[in-house]
Amino acid sequence: MTTAAWLFGLLDPMALVITIGGGIGVTAMTFSRERVARAWTLVQAALEAPADAEEIVVTLKRLARIHRVDGVLALERAAAQIADPFLRNAVELATDGRDEETLDAALLGEVRRQAAEGEDARHVILLLGKLFPAFGLIGTLIGLAHLLHSLGSATSLAAIGPGLGIAVTTTLYGAVLANVVVLPLATKLHAHLERRQTSMQIVIDGMRMVHRKEYPTRIEQLLRGAFALPTTGARRPAAISLAERAA
């Protein structure tokens, strides 16, 4: 028997409906549709390439040079070329003529909002990790009940096969979905949120210094020291390096 045939033999549509359908259904009833959609968006972001703190530092250094040499209007134009939405928003707030205290308050408010969204998303994923094994156990009980009900009138082993199959496969599906799929996703999401918090803190500290028109090199040194980033041999994306030289 080939591996594909063996795996295909483990498929049980009824067991899948009980385990996956039950877990997703209870999650949908527990949380709003918007909250579940945000959780899925954050999980997708966690599976993509992580935010590059090095790129953010280099961008902040470039923005500081633009601000010192070309002024606020040039900094405002440069904001349109920034891919990171939080950094772009920070530059736009800084060019609105806000003082440093107001700028900090606005950025910290956005950080708290994103942190709350991340925690909400993590709760959704963790609930799924609990529900899949729970519905696997429920499916096992359903299968056993079906098995016991069939014993009285069974004339062959084939009559008790469906109940026994549901009893075994639902537990298997619940364990696999929770430990192989959901919990690793929750771990990736948690790591992504921590990296994002660090990136946003770099942006806040860096924009504070850009707003004060600190020297670009000093901004880079302070950020690298504060966040333990390498000072030599750092990787710089080609697009950022070209933009920095052009500035």
Secondary structure, DSSP 8 states (H G I E B T S, - for coil): --HHHHHHHT--HHHHIIIIIHHHHHHHHHS-HHHHHHHHHHHHHHHS----HHHHHHHHHHHHHHHHHH-HHHHHHHHTT---HHHHHHHHHHTTT--HHHHHHHHHHHHHHHHHHHHHHHHHHHHHHHHHHHHHHHHHHHHHHHHHHHHTT--SHHHHHHHHHHHHHHHHHHHHIIIIIIHHHHHHHHHHHHHHHHHHHHHHHHHHHHHTT--HHHHHHHHHHHTT--SSS----HHHHHHHHH-
